[in-house]
Amino acid sequence: MFSVSTKTLDQVHSRFENVGQFEMKDLCETVDEASVEDITKYVPKVIAFKKAGVPDKVIEILPMLEKLNNSFVFMKMWQSTCSSVQDLIPSLEVVVEQICEPVIAR
């Protein structure tokens, strides 16, 4: 099996461990309320991960991973792909390139 450097995740976790100390503008992109047609349907854009230094490539794939999280087939393909990687994976970007993207493409 391989191991992944989780330094970025550890930094994000420690930064947001006490999330109650932040204002919404620290976590989500601000928007002028007058520019929103229907506030009940507005979905805020979370920027907390980007501000914490999580690479764009990782942030971009998170919604897809969330959708596939409960898929038995996806998990089996993920495990199969992971078992073929033997080296230390130095970053989350490499996890996306060597594991996430190939599994999603299958």
C-alpha positions in Angstrom: 0.0 0.0 0.0 1.1 3.6 -0.2 1.1 6.5 2.2 0.0 10.1 1.5 1.4 13.2 2.9 -1.6 14.8 4.8 0.3 18.0 5.7 -2.3 20.2 3.8 -5.2 18.5 5.5 -3.6 18.8 8.9 -3.1 22.5 8.3 -6.7 23.0 7.3 -7.9 21.0 10.2 -5.9 22.9 12.7 -6.9 26.3 11.1 -10.7 25.4 11.3 -10.7 23.4 14.4 -12.4 26.2 16.2 -14.8 27.2 13.3 -17.0 29.3 15.7 -14.3 32.0 15.8 -14.8 32.8 12.1 -17.2 35.1 10.4 -19.1 33.8 7.4 -17.0 36.1 5.1 -14.0 34.0 6.2 -15.7 30.8 5.0 -17.9 31.8 2.0 -17.6 34.3 -0.8 -19.6 37.4 -0.1 -22.3 38.5 -2.5 -24.5 41.6 -2.7 -27.9 40.4 -1.6 -29.6 42.7 -4.1 -27.9 40.7 -6.9 -29.4 37.4 -5.8 -32.8 36.8 -7.6 -34.1 34.2 -5.1 -32.3 34.2 -1.7 -34.0 30.9 -0.7 -32.3 29.2 -3.7 -28.9 30.8 -3.3 -26.1 28.4 -2.7 -23.0 30.1 -1.1 -19.6 29.5 -2.6 -17.3 28.0 0.1 -13.9 29.5 0.0 -12.5 28.3 3.3 -10.5 25.5 1.8 -8.9 27.8 -0.8 -8.0 30.4 1.8 -6.5 27.6 3.9 -4.2 26.6 1.0 -5.9 23.5 -0.3 -4.8 23.1 -4.0 -7.4 24.0 -6.6 -7.2 20.6 -8.2 -8.3 19.0 -4.9 -11.1 21.5 -4.4 -12.4 20.9 -7.9 -12.8 17.2 -7.4 -14.5 17.3 -4.0 -18.1 17.6 -5.2 -17.6 14.5 -7.4 -16.0 12.5 -4.6 -18.9 13.5 -2.3 -21.4 12.1 -4.9 -19.4 8.9 -5.3 -18.6 8.4 -1.6 -21.4 5.8 -1.0 -20.8 3.9 -4.3 -19.6 0.3 -3.7 -18.3 0.1 -7.3 -16.4 3.3 -6.9 -14.8 2.2 -3.6 -13.7 -1.1 -5.2 -12.2 0.7 -8.1 -10.6 3.2 -5.7 -9.0 0.3 -3.6 -7.8 -1.4 -6.8 -6.1 1.7 -8.0 -4.6 2.4 -4.6 -3.2 -1.1 -4.4 -1.3 -0.5 -7.7 0.4 2.6 -6.2 3.4 1.6 -4.1 5.3 4.8 -3.5 4.8 7.7 -1.1 2.4 10.1 -2.6 3.8 13.5 -1.7 0.7 15.6 -2.1 -3.1 15.7 -2.5 -2.6 16.8 -6.1 -0.9 13.6 -6.8 -3.7 11.6 -5.2 -6.1 13.4 -7.5 -3.9 12.7 -10.6 -2.9 9.1 -9.9 -6.1 7.8 -8.1 -9.1 10.1 -8.3 -9.0 11.0 -12.0 -8.3 7.5 -13.3 -11.0 5.9 -11.1 -13.6 8.5 -12.1 -12.7 8.1 -15.8 -13.4 4.3 -15.5 
